[in-house]
């Protein structure tokens, strides 16, 4: 079994889910008392958030690359960045390490294609929704990603940075997300990417009438596939 390296704390709330997913998936496949081999390097989200909101991506990259390199030095055989938004700098991180970086958008795209879908809604931070780094990656896999209107983008982004990243999950916020999802379904979305790893803590499959894609779960599954491959 290979060792999974997770750069987490982005936020710690979703890192808890990653840890659980790794171990549950390994145990499901190997049985008994088997569990995943994991190295978690949890960074200070407070520093990351300040740099992100000031568009200081060089500063973000310095922290994440250093964390990834230290995780590899500790024995990780692959690296995951435990946040969709951080994949804006994924290519820079991948170039700075000598083990595979498992990309969250690739893992999610594979799940979407497995469902036979080609048009989905994409919810996440404004960076994930509006920048090309995520939607282009999906487009390469034949998937079109629909994003909310300007007000929807503002609401979701502010709720992520004002509530979800602090572990606040309100029913009022959930209902607003579901309204936005409904609007995107009317535009042709056949599924929904929960493109911030905190959103699955708010929105579950039972809340939505179309498939929802928990990016943390599919990312974790891709890591376990790698770890258990011959």
Secondary structure, 3 states (H helix, E strand, C coil): CCCEEEEECCCHHHHHHHHHHHHHHHHHHHCCCCCCCEEEEECCHHHHHHHHHCCCHHHHHHHHHHHHHHHHHCCCCEEEECCCHHHHHHHHHHHCCCCEECCHHHHHHHHHHHCCCCEEEEECCHHHHHCHHHHHHHHHCCCEEECCCHHHHHHHHHHHHHCHHHCCCCHHHHHHHHHHHHHHHHCCCCEEEECCCCHHHCCCHHHCCCEEEEHHHHHHHHHHHHHHCC
